[in-house]
């Protein structure tokens, strides 16, 4: 009897030890949670069959993925409904939303198609094109990635054409257009040499000027062109112009040129001297006015 009882207890313990690890291997904390997750999954499938893709996805997304009995069924519902929602948004023209849903659905063909549509809708938007390039690069879709980079290169050409027009204007300020061309060149992986050459050319043209605004522009162009020699040349010219204007008593202009030359200390000194002279001149003007006023009142007997 004792032997039979011991054998029975041994079997019970063995069964317990066998079953415990099987449940312990599950990521779901309780069987009740598994039942609840399976119920939600079933509800999501019912909503999907009823043609309610958005509601079905929302319910399926709430089902604990660690607890559903059939993870493939669960993932399948989410992917099918996400794709259906993406198709609906694409039809309505909500392309950004459609793309996001197609990505959730793990539908790269559809997501890629929408990315191309987004570029067609905003061909001159750097962010839109760059996102498309990043997406196709991540998908290792070399054909589409190269097509997007070729599109970016066309926009480099467009930006440089606009730069030509802008520099021909009165302001000579085409830095914005050059910056845009530079942004496009980054994504095109080409055109940088042309942009630097254009910036260098603009700097050389303006280096012959003597106006403060145009010489400051020249420095900016040389900086765009990565030409420190050009910047140095402008600063040296600015120093000479500063001394010339200072000798003429044109302190404010001289101070600006000293600042352009990089000599902030001298610029500050000249500016203070100018302000002092102006204050003295104003004081002299006031005294002259007061004397003339007093003489007039005396003459009139006031």
Residue pairs with C-beta under 8 A, 6 or more apart in sequence:
23 31
26 34
26 66
27 66
27 67
28 34
28 37
28 64
28 66
28 67
33 64
33 67
34 67
34 68
34 69
36 64
36 67
37 63
37 64
37 67
37 68
37 69
38 67
38 68
38 69
40 59
40 60
40 62
40 63
41 60
41 63
41 68
41 70
41 73
41 74
41 77
43 59
44 56
44 57
44 59
44 60
44 63
44 77
44 81
45 56
45 73
45 77
47 55
47 56
47 59
48 56
48 77
48 80
48 81
53 81
53 84
53 85
53 88
54 81
54 85
56 77
56 81
57 77
57 78
57 81
57 82
57 85
60 74
60 77
60 78
60 81
61 78
63 74
65 71
65 74
68 74
78 104
78 105
79 104
79 105
79 106
79 107
80 105
82 101
82 102
82 104
82 105
82 107
83 101
83 102
83 105
83 107
83 110
85 101
86 97
86 98
86 99
86 100
86 101
86 102
86 104
86 105
86 107
86 110
86 114
87 98
87 110
89 95
89 97
89 98
89 101
90 98
90 110
90 114
90 117
95 114
95 117
95 118
95 121
96 118
98 114
99 111
99 114
99 115
99 118
102 108
102 110
102 111
102 114
103 111
108 139
108 141
111 135
112 135
112 136
112 139
112 141
112 144
115 131
115 132
115 135
115 136
115 144
116 132
116 144
118 128
118 131
118 132
119 128
119 129
119 132
119 148
119 151
121 128
122 128
123 129
123 151
123 155
124 155
124 158
126 180
126 183
126 184
126 187
129 148
129 151
129 152
129 155
129 187
130 187
132 144
132 148
133 145
133 148
133 149
133 152
133 187
136 142
136 144
136 145
136 148
137 145
148 187
149 187
149 188
149 189
149 190
150 188
152 184
152 185
152 187
152 188
153 184
153 185
153 188
153 190
153 191
155 184
155 188
156 181
156 184
156 185
156 188
156 190
156 191
156 194
156 195
157 191
159 177
159 178
159 180
159 181
159 184
160 177
160 181
160 194
160 195
160 198
162 174
162 177
162 180
163 174
163 177
163 178
163 181
163 198
164 174
166 173
166 174
166 176
166 177
167 173
167 174
167 202
172 202
172 206
172 214
172 217
173 217
174 202
175 217
175 220
175 221
175 224
178 195
178 198
178 199
178 202
178 221
178 224
179 224
181 191
181 195
181 198
182 192
182 195
182 224
184 191
185 191
185 192
185 195
195 224
196 224
196 225
196 226
197 225
199 221
199 222
199 224
199 225
200 221
200 222
200 225
200 227
200 230
202 217
202 218
202 221
203 218
203 219
203 221
203 222
203 225
203 227
203 230
203 234
204 230
206 214
206 215
206 217
206 218
206 221
207 215
207 218
207 230
207 233
207 234
207 237
209 215
209 218
210 241
212 253
212 256
212 257
212 260
215 234
215 237
215 238
215 260
216 260
218 230
218 234
219 230
219 231
219 234
219 235
219 260
221 230
222 228
222 230
222 231
222 234
223 231
234 260
235 260
235 261
235 262
236 261
238 257
238 258
238 260
238 261
239 257
239 258
239 261
239 263
241 257
242 254
242 255
242 256
242 257
242 258
242 260
242 261
242 263
242 266
242 267
242 270
243 254
245 251
245 253
245 254
245 257
246 254
246 270
251 270
251 271
251 273
251 274
251 277
252 271
252 274
254 270
254 274
255 267
255 268
255 270
255 271
255 274
256 267
258 264
258 266
258 267
258 270
259 267
